[in-house]
Amino acid sequence: MQNAPILAGAALALALGAQAAAEIAVSGNDNKRALVNGVNTVVRDPQPDTLAVIDFANGEPKLVGEVQAPHSVVGPPNSVAVTPDESLALASSAEKIDPSDSAKTVPDNRVSVIDLKASPPRVLATLEVGAGPSGIAINPAGTLALVANRNGGTVSVLRIAGNQVSVAGTVPIGAATTGVSAAAFTPDGRHALVTRDNDSIVSVLRIEGDAVTKLDRDITAGVRPYSVSVSPSGWAVVGNVGRSINNTGDADTVSLIDVSREPFRTVDTVAVGPTPEGVMASPDGIHAVTVIHNGSGRAPADPLRAAALVRLLKVEGGKVRVVAEAPAGDWVQGMAFSRDGRTLLIGNMADKTIGIYRVEGDTLQATGRTLPVKGGPAALGTAPIRSAAPAR
């Protein structure tokens, strides 16, 4: 009992240290594209794209820094990643303004490395990867990143050592028309899932150190798997955009993949609404969220236009279902949970704002508060979710 005050003091110090530690999200903001009467339009002479750093402190998110860096709304909104120690962010740029015609875009090939510890944040390096780099993910150890090259049919492998990030190799996935869109590591970092939205396949990669190989094991999810996110509980969700990427108005789906044991397989699929642009697993290992365009990018008079939605999903007993929903802004994009899973950020591309939501159990509530950013928030990224238990 004589040690009780010392132990209590140590516990208090740890608690205060945890409260004082930063907890951030990074928003990638695209200024090259805008919705004009329901048409995705290239902006002439746009302002530079930006990355905004958001602090989740005390459950009240606030902007704490910003830096100019190329980014793109093209591709799934998983195109920003943060290292586990929150020292670096990686942001891909799928397209750039065509140097020969400012009314058009061409595929880009750049990934920016951002120093998040600097004040203000700064670009440390710009890497060249494959054509149309889109979804990007960092492993739980913070030593490796994968970049899905949507116009190249490949995945670029990046090695991370402190503040140094370098290209370590390229993994062929399929033809350039395959539509390699996003990547996500399994909780133990030994595998990754890669979505291929043009041929409706999810490929599986094996990772040994920084050696990455594609397995002869492809998974069938829904029509045009696009965004992917893995939970610490050993499952993944995939957003299947179907033909709704072309604004058909049809309901699309989210698939549940069991990654707790090999071979990985799709175990359930649920209808969620037209165009689930992105998916994100919650740190609680129970929930996920998907953002639904729902025709909100159409012209105001279009009969298929409806309000965009955020839908909360619950995974239980190998099944996935929708348990709650809330409104979102037009052309809804990125998603980011706080570490406790109770605060949720949603990027509204057309409004150039980030909406703040609260999650309590199976309920989802829009707080009505927003964070304005300098550009359309095309993606949101946070540090990898720590594994609750190693996958088998």
Secondary structure, DSSP 8 states (H G I E B T S, - for coil): -TTHHHHHHHHHHHHHHHHHS--EEEEEEE-SEEEETTEEEE-SS----EEEEEE-GGG--EEEEEEE----SSS-S--EEE-TTSSEEEEEEEEEEETTEEEEEEEEEEEEEEESSSSS-EEEEEEE-SSSEEEEEE-TTSSEEEEEETTTTEEEEEEEETTEEEEEEEEE-S-GGG-EEEEEE-TTSSEEEEEETTTTEEEEEEEETTEEEEEEEEE--SSSEEEEEE-TTSEEEEEE-GGGGG-----EEEEEEE-SSSS-EEEEEEEEES-EEEEEE-TTSSEEEEEE-TTTTS-TT-TT----EEEEEEEETTEEEEEEEEE--TTEEEEEE-TTS-EEEEEETTTTEEEEEEEETTEEEEEEEEEE-SSEEEEEE------SS---
